[in-house]
């Protein structure tokens, strides 16, 4: 456990009391909270971009093959893709 915590990208430290290992978390300061919020915001933006890209790629693939399919089927599949992959406006 100690080596896993020390190699992890999170700021946890390990300590061992006899045979009982424990994990110490850093003191939560205002700066640390702000840094965590900034990282979470960046990760959320990246996730939104990936979702939009996946949705647009799926709709483009459907439209590419729309010549072989009926209009109703294409519309149903596009609506399904849009329902499965939301607009990422959360």
Buried (B, 14 or more C-beta within 10 A) or exposed (E): EEEEBEEEEEEEEBEEEEEEEEBEEEEEEEEEEEEEEEEEEEEEEEEBEEBBEBBEEBBEEBEEEBEEEEEEEBEEBBEEBEEEBEEBEE
